[in-house]
């Protein structure tokens, strides 16, 4: 047998039958009384035709049954079907009375077989324990007919009726089981659809948080560099116009870099994927660290770096290290004050482990507390947590002044 079974398209006739069945069920749900009236009207008409045409005489044990009684029995065995779905037990009890009279008088109207339709609805809609007394009610007229008129043997009459009841019950149980199974599948489909929507909303929220975190890092860092350059250019304008012009050039360069990063980030949010691949560049990594440090130095913050080992980090870890260094230097530019310096120590270990320490010699008055928008230090911690790492940020131990941020990413877990 082939392990992979291809789905077959439904046959046209089967699809038409399914579509017609769905329409009939939908119509039945919208107009249950109208449907019941049509079904009941059909069987009432059939019972009356049997009475008027004299067809009942072919099976009757007594041909002298009064006409009014035959009409009453015909209506009593067919008209209650109007309530067979809503009150099947009451309907069967009412029909059983007419069926007993039918058997006792010897009329033997065929409309008595309509009790099987009510038995079907009991098996379909009510607890199966109701079938015991329902079977007794349907069998009682057969016992009366055999005892009073003596047609056939006991085992033949009772066996035939029991077989009819069994078929009606089996059909009802089968339809009930299939209906319950269909409802379970529909409920499962609804729950899966709800779960899918929830997962989509969670993924959207996570993506928004990631984009907001990236925008905070890009805008916060570059604006801090631009602010430092503008302050330096303002002081240099009076004494050294050349230095002021250099500061303006650096501001222009930093602004263009920030705009490029923002465009690249916002492209991710576009629904259309008609991007010019030549304009797309990868996320920053450790190879872009020198460019980052040059911008910070040009803003007036001396930075010294020490590296141990060589980098073999995957892009995701490189981005985390880059963003933590960027955020730490941005905070130094904002809060460290004039004359501060910064130092970065990078230690690459085996299997993707890395440790980074960023210290500065500022006045140490800042707190780097979480901002109201949840970025900054919380954003660095979120990035670190993605790789099971640790992040420590706080003042340097006394008597040293300044701030220290330490990041450690453990070894990569084999997949």
Kinemage of the C-alpha trace (Angstrom):
@kinemage 1
@onewidth
@group {chain A} dominant
@subgroup {mainchain}
@vectorlist {calphas} color= white
{ca unk a 1} P 0.000 0.000 0.000
{ca unk a 2} L 1.243 3.452 -0.819
{ca unk a 3} L 2.069 5.334 2.428
{ca unk a 4} L 1.017 8.592 0.824
{ca unk a 5} L -2.600 8.711 -0.353
{ca unk a 6} L -3.531 11.482 -2.706
{ca unk a 7} L -6.797 13.322 -2.031
{ca unk a 8} L -9.359 12.630 -4.677
{ca unk a 9} L -11.735 15.245 -5.955
{ca unk a 10} L -15.338 14.319 -5.093
{ca unk a 11} L -17.435 12.865 -7.855
{ca unk a 12} L -19.905 15.379 -9.378
{ca unk a 13} L -22.951 13.338 -8.339
{ca unk a 14} L -21.622 12.917 -4.781
{ca unk a 15} L -20.844 16.607 -4.511
{ca unk a 16} L -24.313 17.455 -5.788
{ca unk a 17} L -25.912 15.116 -3.232
{ca unk a 18} L -23.871 16.657 -0.399
{ca unk a 19} L -24.762 20.156 -1.509
{ca unk a 20} L -28.461 19.262 -1.737
{ca unk a 21} L -28.348 17.640 1.712
{ca unk a 22} L -26.718 20.722 3.228
{ca unk a 23} L -29.387 22.941 1.695
{ca unk a 24} L -32.193 20.726 2.994
{ca unk a 25} L -30.691 20.738 6.500
{ca unk a 26} L -30.263 24.490 6.403
{ca unk a 27} L -33.882 24.904 5.300
{ca unk a 28} L -34.982 22.530 8.059
{ca unk a 29} L -33.092 24.545 10.699
{ca unk a 30} L -34.666 27.787 9.493
{ca unk a 31} L -38.237 26.434 9.120
{ca unk a 32} L -38.631 23.287 11.281
{ca unk a 33} L -42.423 23.542 11.567
{ca unk a 34} L -42.886 23.913 7.822
{ca unk a 35} L -40.775 20.819 7.170
{ca unk a 36} L -42.617 18.802 9.830
{ca unk a 37} L -45.956 19.902 8.388
{ca unk a 38} L -44.969 18.665 4.932
{ca unk a 39} L -43.825 15.269 6.244
{ca unk a 40} L -46.898 14.885 8.434
{ca unk a 41} L -49.191 15.962 5.607
{ca unk a 42} L -47.683 13.283 3.366
{ca unk a 43} L -48.364 10.462 5.869
{ca unk a 44} L -51.815 11.767 6.793
{ca unk a 45} L -52.690 11.800 3.087
{ca unk a 46} L -51.375 8.247 2.681
{ca unk a 47} L -53.449 7.045 5.681
{ca unk a 48} L -56.587 8.703 4.378
{ca unk a 49} L -56.066 7.226 0.897
{ca unk a 50} L -55.770 3.779 2.500
{ca unk a 51} L -59.055 4.420 4.317
{ca unk a 52} L -61.015 5.959 1.428
{ca unk a 53} L -59.852 3.488 -1.236
{ca unk a 54} L -60.595 0.509 0.973
{ca unk a 55} L -57.051 -0.747 0.798
{ca unk a 56} L -57.167 -1.499 4.537
{ca unk a 57} L -59.525 -4.429 3.785
{ca unk a 58} L -56.658 -6.523 2.354
{ca unk a 59} L -55.032 -6.844 5.800
{ca unk a 60} L -58.035 -6.424 8.101
{ca unk a 61} L -59.195 -9.184 10.446
{ca unk a 62} L -62.609 -7.549 10.768
{ca unk a 63} L -64.290 -5.893 7.773
{ca unk a 64} L -67.194 -4.526 9.820
{ca unk a 65} L -65.246 -1.784 11.598
{ca unk a 66} L -67.313 1.455 11.543
{ca unk a 67} L -66.169 4.138 9.135
{ca unk a 68} L -65.922 6.858 11.792
{ca unk a 69} L -63.614 4.617 13.828
{ca unk a 70} L -61.414 3.914 10.806
{ca unk a 71} L -61.119 7.663 10.126
{ca unk a 72} L -60.308 8.343 13.765
{ca unk a 73} L -57.662 5.613 13.798
{ca unk a 74} L -56.132 6.840 10.530
{ca unk a 75} L -55.783 10.371 11.873
{ca unk a 76} L -54.675 9.219 15.330
{ca unk a 77} L -51.860 7.103 13.870
{ca unk a 78} L -50.568 9.790 11.484
{ca unk a 79} L -51.388 13.302 12.709
{ca unk a 80} L -49.224 13.135 15.898
{ca unk a 81} L -46.145 12.870 13.659
{ca unk a 82} L -46.207 16.685 13.553
{ca unk a 83} L -44.594 16.691 17.018
{ca unk a 84} L -42.370 13.630 16.557
{ca unk a 85} L -39.095 15.626 16.812
{ca unk a 86} L -39.980 17.867 19.726
{ca unk a 87} L -41.955 15.383 21.869
{ca unk a 88} L -41.257 11.873 20.527
{ca unk a 89} L -42.085 10.063 23.778
{ca unk a 90} L -45.484 11.738 24.172
{ca unk a 91} L -46.237 11.126 20.494
{ca unk a 92} L -45.425 7.410 20.809
{ca unk a 93} L -47.592 7.091 23.911
{ca unk a 94} L -50.531 8.742 22.120
{ca unk a 95} L -50.109 6.604 19.007
{ca unk a 96} L -49.859 3.452 21.147
{ca unk a 97} L -53.436 3.972 22.352
{ca unk a 98} L -54.748 4.151 18.787
{ca unk a 99} L -52.571 1.160 17.841
{ca unk a 100} L -54.121 -0.933 20.628
{ca unk a 101} L -57.628 -0.051 19.431
{ca unk a 102} L -56.520 -0.806 15.873
{ca unk a 103} L -55.320 -4.279 16.937
{ca unk a 104} L -58.342 -5.014 19.166
{ca unk a 105} L -60.939 -4.112 16.525
{ca unk a 106} L -59.119 -6.061 13.822
{ca unk a 107} L -58.855 -3.082 11.443
{ca unk a 108} L -55.090 -3.687 11.119
{ca unk a 109} L -54.474 -0.320 9.487
{ca unk a 110} L -50.992 -0.009 7.950
{ca unk a 111} L -50.674 3.455 9.519
{ca unk a 112} L -49.704 1.656 12.740
{ca unk a 113} L -46.246 1.162 11.204
{ca unk a 114} L -45.658 4.900 11.578
{ca unk a 115} L -44.785 4.157 15.211
{ca unk a 116} L -41.411 2.993 13.880
{ca unk a 117} L -40.699 6.530 12.691
{ca unk a 118} L -41.245 7.766 16.251
{ca unk a 119} L -38.973 5.002 17.604
{ca unk a 120} L -36.318 6.247 15.190
{ca unk a 121} L -36.594 9.783 16.606
{ca unk a 122} L -36.384 8.479 20.179
{ca unk a 123} L -33.149 6.656 19.298
{ca unk a 124} L -31.926 9.818 17.558
{ca unk a 125} L -32.812 12.455 20.163
{ca unk a 126} L -33.364 10.858 23.555
{ca unk a 127} L -31.431 8.676 25.985
{ca unk a 128} L -31.209 5.088 24.780
{ca unk a 129} L -32.786 3.776 27.990
{ca unk a 130} L -36.120 5.078 26.626
{ca unk a 131} L -35.999 2.329 24.005
{ca unk a 132} L -37.040 -0.336 26.533
{ca unk a 133} L -40.518 1.048 27.200
{ca unk a 134} L -40.806 2.259 23.582
{ca unk a 135} L -40.270 -1.330 22.402
{ca unk a 136} L -42.893 -2.533 24.857
{ca unk a 137} L -45.445 -0.005 23.565
{ca unk a 138} L -44.854 -1.016 19.940
{ca unk a 139} L -45.017 -4.741 20.711
{ca unk a 140} L -48.202 -4.531 22.792
{ca unk a 141} L -50.601 -4.164 19.794
{ca unk a 142} L -48.923 -7.158 18.114
{ca unk a 143} L -49.563 -9.291 21.209
{ca unk a 144} L -53.181 -8.123 21.323
{ca unk a 145} L -53.701 -8.901 17.612
{ca unk a 146} L -52.219 -12.387 17.914
{ca unk a 147} L -54.155 -13.176 21.087
{ca unk a 148} L -57.489 -11.890 19.768
{ca unk a 149} L -57.431 -12.842 16.104
{ca unk a 150} L -54.888 -15.662 16.094
{ca unk a 151} L -53.202 -14.815 12.799
{ca unk a 152} L -49.756 -16.391 12.510
{ca unk a 153} L -47.633 -17.766 15.325
{ca unk a 154} L -46.313 -15.800 18.297
{ca unk a 155} L -42.698 -16.103 17.284
{ca unk a 156} L -43.384 -14.977 13.714
{ca unk a 157} L -45.368 -11.868 14.657
{ca unk a 158} L -43.162 -10.786 17.564
{ca unk a 159} L -39.944 -11.623 15.703
{ca unk a 160} L -41.022 -9.630 12.649
{ca unk a 161} L -41.954 -6.606 14.781
{ca unk a 162} L -38.740 -6.833 16.805
{ca unk a 163} L -36.754 -6.897 13.576
{ca unk a 164} L -38.537 -3.735 12.375
{ca unk a 165} L -37.889 -1.986 15.698
{ca unk a 166} L -34.221 -3.006 15.599
{ca unk a 167} L -33.775 -1.575 12.103
{ca unk a 168} L -35.416 1.705 13.153
{ca unk a 169} L -33.204 1.905 16.262
{ca unk a 170} L -30.024 1.109 14.322
{ca unk a 171} L -30.783 3.806 11.761
{ca unk a 172} L -31.439 6.315 14.531
{ca unk a 173} L -28.248 5.408 16.421
{ca unk a 174} L -26.196 5.547 13.199
{ca unk a 175} L -27.498 8.989 12.280
{ca unk a 176} L -26.993 10.152 15.867
{ca unk a 177} L -23.416 8.897 15.946
{ca unk a 178} L -22.604 10.534 12.635
{ca unk a 179} L -24.209 13.794 13.748
{ca unk a 180} L -22.241 13.790 17.009
{ca unk a 181} L -19.045 13.046 15.104
{ca unk a 182} L -19.732 15.890 12.666
{ca unk a 183} L -20.456 18.282 15.527
{ca unk a 184} L -17.226 17.227 17.238
{ca unk a 185} L -15.284 17.882 14.030
{ca unk a 186} L -16.925 21.278 13.614
{ca unk a 187} L -16.181 22.162 17.224
{ca unk a 188} L -12.578 21.089 16.792
{ca unk a 189} L -12.327 23.151 13.614
{ca unk a 190} L -13.703 26.190 15.447
{ca unk a 191} L -11.243 25.706 18.307
{ca unk a 192} L -8.353 25.294 15.887
{ca unk a 193} L -9.429 28.430 14.042
{ca unk a 194} L -9.604 30.335 17.334
{ca unk a 195} L -6.197 28.995 18.347
{ca unk a 196} L -4.786 29.956 14.939
{ca unk a 197} L -6.124 33.491 15.320
{ca unk a 198} L -4.663 33.719 18.821
{ca unk a 199} L -1.293 32.511 17.589
{ca unk a 200} L -1.418 35.055 14.776
{ca unk a 201} L -2.196 37.837 17.242
{ca unk a 202} L 0.629 36.726 19.533
{ca unk a 203} L 3.034 36.568 16.608
{ca unk a 204} L 1.919 40.029 15.504
{ca unk a 205} L 2.447 41.413 18.989
{ca unk a 206} L 5.892 39.814 19.205
{ca unk a 207} L 6.841 41.202 15.798
{ca unk a 208} L 5.661 44.660 16.783
{ca unk a 209} L 7.720 44.479 19.972
{ca unk a 210} L 10.775 43.385 17.979
{ca unk a 211} L 10.346 46.207 15.461
{ca unk a 212} L 9.808 48.751 18.251
{ca unk a 213} L 12.951 47.496 19.987
{ca unk a 214} L 14.966 47.800 16.777
{ca unk a 215} L 13.621 51.293 16.101
{ca unk a 216} L 14.500 52.356 19.641
{ca unk a 217} L 18.063 51.138 19.203
{ca unk a 218} L 18.480 52.795 15.805
{ca unk a 219} L 16.850 56.119 16.600
{ca unk a 220} L 18.139 56.407 20.166
{ca unk a 221} L 21.751 55.732 19.239
{ca unk a 222} L 21.916 57.865 16.110
{ca unk a 223} L 20.119 60.802 17.670
{ca unk a 224} L 22.521 60.683 20.616
{ca unk a 225} L 25.477 60.747 18.211
{ca unk a 226} L 23.902 63.620 16.247
{ca unk a 227} L 23.292 65.556 19.465
{ca unk a 228} L 26.909 65.143 20.515
{ca unk a 229} L 28.145 66.230 17.100
{ca unk a 230} L 25.834 69.245 17.060
{ca unk a 231} L 27.021 70.350 20.504
{ca unk a 232} L 30.659 70.001 19.457
{ca unk a 233} L 30.047 71.848 16.186
{ca unk a 234} L 28.350 74.691 17.975
{ca unk a 235} L 31.357 75.265 20.262
{ca unk a 236} L 33.812 74.884 17.364
{ca unk a 237} L 31.951 77.262 15.045
{ca unk a 238} L 33.405 80.401 16.580
{ca unk a 239} L 37.038 79.265 16.831
{ca unk a 240} L 37.468 76.616 14.147
{ca unk a 241} L 35.036 76.741 11.223
{ca unk a 242} L 36.780 73.703 9.680
{ca unk a 243} L 35.970 71.582 12.751
{ca unk a 244} L 32.398 72.806 12.637
{ca unk a 245} L 32.144 71.798 8.972
{ca unk a 246} L 33.513 68.343 9.855
{ca unk a 247} L 30.884 68.029 12.556
{ca unk a 248} L 28.162 68.909 10.047
{ca unk a 249} L 29.522 66.321 7.609
{ca unk a 250} L 29.471 63.724 10.392
{ca unk a 251} L 25.884 64.698 11.275
{ca unk a 252} L 24.856 64.256 7.641
{ca unk a 253} L 26.590 60.861 7.428
{ca unk a 254} L 25.017 59.628 10.673
{ca unk a 255} L 21.575 60.838 9.581
{ca unk a 256} L 21.824 59.001 6.269
{ca unk a 257} L 22.900 55.820 8.043
{ca unk a 258} L 19.942 56.120 10.427
{ca unk a 259} L 17.523 56.663 7.535
{ca unk a 260} L 18.928 53.651 5.692
{ca unk a 261} L 18.467 51.409 8.736
{ca unk a 262} L 14.935 52.711 9.306
{ca unk a 263} L 13.970 52.114 5.669
{ca unk a 264} L 15.327 48.584 5.861
{ca unk a 265} L 13.383 47.933 9.060
{ca unk a 266} L 10.134 49.434 7.803
{ca unk a 267} L 10.345 47.325 4.626
{ca unk a 268} L 9.625 44.326 6.836
{ca unk a 269} L 6.264 45.817 7.753
{ca unk a 270} L 5.114 46.225 4.166
{ca unk a 271} L 2.502 43.767 2.998
{ca unk a 272} L 3.710 43.866 -0.577
{ca unk a 273} L 6.953 42.025 -1.172
{ca unk a 274} L 7.959 44.042 -4.210
{ca unk a 275} L 11.257 45.151 -2.697
{ca unk a 276} L 14.321 46.086 -4.671
{ca unk a 277} L 16.825 43.485 -3.518
{ca unk a 278} L 19.703 45.829 -4.246
{ca unk a 279} L 18.460 48.211 -1.572
{ca unk a 280} L 18.206 45.548 1.132
{ca unk a 281} L 21.144 44.890 3.455
{ca unk a 282} L 21.448 42.385 6.311
{ca unk a 283} L 21.008 43.301 9.970
{ca unk a 284} L 24.123 44.785 11.570
{ca unk a 285} L 26.690 42.398 13.035
{ca unk a 286} L 30.118 42.501 14.612
{ca unk a 287} L 31.691 43.484 11.281
{ca unk a 288} L 29.783 46.776 11.604
{ca unk a 289} L 31.142 47.420 15.084
{ca unk a 290} L 34.029 49.593 13.857
{ca unk a 291} L 31.613 51.866 12.011
{ca unk a 292} L 29.515 52.161 15.168
{ca unk a 293} L 32.563 53.056 17.273
{ca unk a 294} L 33.734 55.614 14.726
{ca unk a 295} L 30.400 57.381 14.983
{ca unk a 296} L 30.548 57.397 18.782
{ca unk a 297} L 34.107 58.700 18.762
{ca unk a 298} L 33.162 61.439 16.325
{ca unk a 299} L 30.433 62.487 18.759
{ca unk a 300} L 33.102 63.132 21.398
{ca unk a 301} L 33.259 59.894 23.393
{ca unk a 302} L 36.655 58.149 23.331
{ca unk a 303} L 36.185 54.371 23.129
{ca unk a 304} L 38.868 51.734 23.615
{ca unk a 305} L 38.275 48.104 22.673
{ca unk a 306} L 39.972 44.883 23.741
{ca unk a 307} L 39.216 41.609 21.974
{ca unk a 308} L 40.086 38.070 23.124
{ca unk a 309} L 39.664 35.244 20.647
{ca unk a 310} L 37.967 35.306 17.263
{ca unk a 311} L 34.287 35.634 16.447
{ca unk a 312} L 32.398 32.600 15.134
{ca unk a 313} L 28.974 33.791 16.252
{ca unk a 314} L 25.872 33.246 14.114
{ca unk a 315} L 24.028 36.353 12.846
{ca unk a 316} L 21.437 36.329 15.631
{ca unk a 317} L 24.011 36.398 18.394
{ca unk a 318} L 26.050 38.993 16.560
{ca unk a 319} L 22.992 41.269 16.385
{ca unk a 320} L 22.395 40.846 20.138
{ca unk a 321} L 26.003 41.744 20.996
{ca unk a 322} L 25.929 44.685 18.580
{ca unk a 323} L 22.667 46.092 19.981
{ca unk a 324} L 23.792 45.750 23.617
{ca unk a 325} L 27.033 47.609 22.853
{ca unk a 326} L 25.089 50.223 20.907
{ca unk a 327} L 22.600 50.773 23.737
{ca unk a 328} L 25.339 50.962 26.384
{ca unk a 329} L 27.308 53.553 24.393
{ca unk a 330} L 24.126 55.518 23.689
{ca unk a 331} L 23.403 55.718 27.420
{ca unk a 332} L 27.003 56.814 28.018
{ca unk a 333} L 26.621 59.587 25.452
{ca unk a 334} L 23.410 60.728 27.155
{ca unk a 335} L 24.378 60.514 30.805
{ca unk a 336} L 28.136 60.184 31.345
{ca unk a 337} L 28.899 63.877 31.016
{ca unk a 338} L 31.888 65.739 29.603
{ca unk a 339} L 35.323 64.130 29.735
{ca unk a 340} L 34.018 60.583 30.057
{ca unk a 341} L 35.613 57.628 28.278
{ca unk a 342} L 34.369 54.137 27.500
{ca unk a 343} L 36.004 50.753 27.259
{ca unk a 344} L 34.720 47.578 25.615
{ca unk a 345} L 36.122 44.129 26.354
{ca unk a 346} L 35.019 41.286 24.070
{ca unk a 347} L 35.822 37.668 24.946
{ca unk a 348} L 34.906 34.975 22.419
{ca unk a 349} L 34.695 31.434 23.784
{ca unk a 350} L 34.008 28.005 22.288
{ca unk a 351} L 30.692 26.925 20.765
{ca unk a 352} L 29.240 30.406 20.383
{ca unk a 353} L 29.728 31.595 23.958
{ca unk a 354} L 30.691 35.253 24.336
{ca unk a 355} L 31.177 37.786 27.140
{ca unk a 356} L 31.058 41.557 26.680
{ca unk a 357} L 31.826 44.213 29.274
{ca unk a 358} L 31.187 47.910 28.563
{ca unk a 359} L 32.382 50.407 31.158
{ca unk a 360} L 32.576 54.189 31.233
{ca unk a 361} L 34.094 56.801 33.526
{ca unk a 362} L 31.073 59.067 33.782
{ca unk a 363} L 29.692 60.671 36.899
{ca unk a 364} L 27.632 57.576 37.712
{ca unk a 365} L 24.499 59.543 38.530
{ca unk a 366} L 22.199 57.820 36.073
{ca unk a 367} L 20.050 54.802 36.879
{ca unk a 368} L 19.158 53.394 33.441
{ca unk a 369} L 15.816 52.487 34.944
{ca unk a 370} L 13.242 50.971 32.592
{ca unk a 371} L 11.554 53.649 30.550
{ca unk a 372} L 7.818 53.914 30.257
{ca unk a 373} L 7.831 52.493 26.749
{ca unk a 374} L 9.645 49.354 27.892
{ca unk a 375} L 12.781 49.878 25.749
{ca unk a 376} L 16.399 50.506 26.690
{ca unk a 377} L 17.584 48.181 29.437
{ca unk a 378} L 14.450 45.954 29.246
{ca unk a 379} L 15.052 45.611 25.500
{ca unk a 380} L 18.639 44.482 26.125
{ca unk a 381} L 17.413 41.922 28.661
{ca unk a 382} L 14.836 40.591 26.176
{ca unk a 383} L 17.506 40.118 23.527
{ca unk a 384} L 19.764 38.373 26.014
{ca unk a 385} L 16.983 36.068 27.243
{ca unk a 386} L 16.440 34.766 23.682
{ca unk a 387} L 19.787 32.944 23.976
{ca unk a 388} L 19.582 32.052 27.663
{ca unk a 389} L 22.178 34.680 28.558
{ca unk a 390} L 22.582 37.099 31.450
{ca unk a 391} L 22.820 40.877 31.487
{ca unk a 392} L 24.058 42.978 34.386
{ca unk a 393} L 23.920 46.772 34.422
{ca unk a 394} L 24.784 49.117 37.265
{ca unk a 395} L 27.341 51.527 38.780
{ca unk a 396} L 30.941 50.426 38.998
{ca unk a 397} L 32.083 49.396 42.490
{ca unk a 398} L 33.362 52.179 44.787
{ca unk a 399} L 35.733 54.039 44.557
{ca unk a 400} L 35.502 53.804 40.761
{ca unk a 401} L 33.049 56.069 39.005
{ca unk a 402} L 30.944 55.352 35.985
{ca unk a 403} L 28.687 52.600 34.739
{ca unk a 404} L 29.190 48.991 33.742
{ca unk a 405} L 27.162 46.704 31.503
{ca unk a 406} L 28.109 43.038 31.305
{ca unk a 407} L 26.613 40.570 28.801
{ca unk a 408} L 27.215 36.828 28.741
{ca unk a 409} L 25.775 34.430 26.183
{ca unk a 410} L 26.337 30.739 26.980
{ca unk a 411} L 27.272 28.015 24.540
{ca unk a 412} L 24.791 27.189 21.839
{ca unk a 413} L 22.571 24.227 22.601
{ca unk a 414} L 22.796 21.524 19.905
{ca unk a 415} L 19.515 21.058 18.051
